[in-house]
Amino acid sequence: MSGGSVATGDRSSATSYNVTGAAPDPRHAELLDAVRSLRRALPDPPGRSAEDSALDLELAEAEAEITQTGSAAAGRLSRLLGGVRGWLGGQGAAVGAVASATAVVQGIAQLMT
């Protein structure tokens, strides 16, 4: 059996505690905040470029992974780092978005050392 609760017998009882998601460690929590800030700083969908949309997808996947597991795998961090760096170098991003992207890069760097 995987998950759930079972009780058998006349006087038995079953208690089930369910937890969804995992609490990220402090470094992943900081990265999660930075990822969310960068997603908010991206242009709204009608005005997004293809690069903005690709970055938002990477950010959304990282956000989901950290929220669900409490961390992000090394492969995810590498892809996200490449995506953020490429996005920063490929366009004249708004000042707020650059600051958010810098926070994401710094968060990833701390996790990869």
C-alpha positions as CSV (number, residue, x, y, z in Angstrom):
1,M,0.0,0.0,0.0
2,S,1.2,3.5,-0.7
3,G,-0.5,6.4,1.1
4,G,-3.8,6.3,2.9
5,S,-4.9,4.8,6.2
6,V,-6.3,1.4,7.1
7,A,-7.9,0.2,10.3
8,T,-9.2,-3.3,11.1
9,G,-10.9,-4.8,14.1
10,D,-13.7,-3.8,16.4
11,R,-11.9,-1.0,18.3
12,S,-9.4,0.1,15.7
13,S,-9.0,3.6,14.3
14,A,-6.9,5.1,11.6
15,T,-5.4,8.6,11.4
16,S,-4.1,10.1,8.2
17,Y,-1.9,13.2,8.0
18,N,-1.5,14.5,4.5
19,V,1.0,17.1,3.5
20,T,1.2,18.7,0.1
21,G,4.4,20.3,-1.1
22,A,7.6,20.7,0.9
23,A,9.1,23.6,2.7
24,P,12.2,24.8,0.8
25,D,15.5,25.1,2.5
26,P,16.5,28.8,3.0
27,R,18.5,29.1,-0.2
28,H,15.8,27.5,-2.3
29,A,13.2,29.8,-0.5
30,E,15.3,32.8,-1.5
31,L,15.5,31.5,-5.1
32,L,11.8,30.9,-5.1
33,D,11.2,34.5,-4.1
34,A,13.6,35.7,-6.8
35,V,11.9,33.5,-9.4
36,R,8.5,34.9,-8.5
37,S,9.7,38.5,-8.6
38,L,11.2,38.0,-12.1
39,R,8.0,36.4,-13.3
40,R,6.1,39.5,-12.1
41,A,8.6,41.8,-13.7
42,L,8.2,40.2,-17.2
43,P,5.9,42.0,-19.6
44,D,2.3,40.9,-19.6
45,P,1.5,38.1,-22.2
46,P,0.1,40.4,-24.9
47,G,3.4,42.3,-25.0
48,R,5.8,39.4,-24.4
49,S,8.5,38.5,-26.9
50,A,9.3,34.8,-27.6
51,E,12.3,35.2,-25.3
52,D,10.0,36.5,-22.5
53,S,7.6,33.6,-22.9
54,A,10.4,31.0,-23.0
55,L,11.9,32.5,-19.8
56,D,8.5,32.6,-18.1
57,L,8.1,28.9,-18.9
58,E,11.5,28.0,-17.3
59,L,10.7,30.1,-14.3
60,A,7.2,28.5,-13.9
61,E,8.7,25.0,-14.0
62,A,11.4,25.9,-11.5
63,E,8.7,27.6,-9.2
64,A,6.6,24.4,-9.4
65,E,9.5,22.1,-8.6
66,I,10.7,24.1,-5.6
67,T,7.1,24.5,-4.3
68,Q,6.4,20.8,-4.7
69,T,9.7,19.3,-3.5
70,G,11.4,22.0,-1.5
71,S,14.3,22.2,-3.9
72,A,15.3,22.2,-7.6
73,A,17.4,19.6,-9.3
74,A,20.9,20.6,-10.6
75,G,19.7,20.1,-14.2
76,R,16.8,22.5,-13.6
77,L,19.1,25.1,-12.1
78,S,21.5,24.8,-15.0
79,R,18.7,25.3,-17.6
80,L,17.3,28.2,-15.6
81,L,20.7,29.8,-15.3
82,G,21.3,29.6,-19.0
83,G,17.8,30.9,-19.7
84,V,18.1,33.9,-17.5
85,R,21.6,34.7,-18.7
86,G,20.5,34.4,-22.3
87,W,17.5,36.6,-21.7
88,L,19.6,39.2,-20.0
89,G,22.1,39.3,-22.8
90,G,19.6,39.2,-25.6
91,Q,17.6,42.3,-24.9
92,G,17.4,45.6,-23.2
93,A,15.3,44.5,-20.2
94,A,13.6,47.0,-17.9
95,V,15.6,47.9,-14.8
96,G,13.2,46.1,-12.4
97,A,13.4,42.9,-14.5
98,V,17.2,43.1,-14.6
99,A,17.3,43.4,-10.8
100,S,15.0,40.4,-10.4
101,A,17.0,38.4,-12.9
102,T,20.2,39.2,-11.1
103,A,18.7,37.9,-7.9
104,V,17.7,34.6,-9.6
105,V,21.3,34.2,-11.0
106,Q,22.7,34.9,-7.5
107,G,20.4,32.4,-5.9
108,I,21.3,29.7,-8.4
109,A,25.0,30.4,-7.9
110,Q,24.7,29.9,-4.2
111,L,22.9,26.5,-4.7
112,M,25.4,25.3,-7.3
113,T,28.5,25.9,-5.2
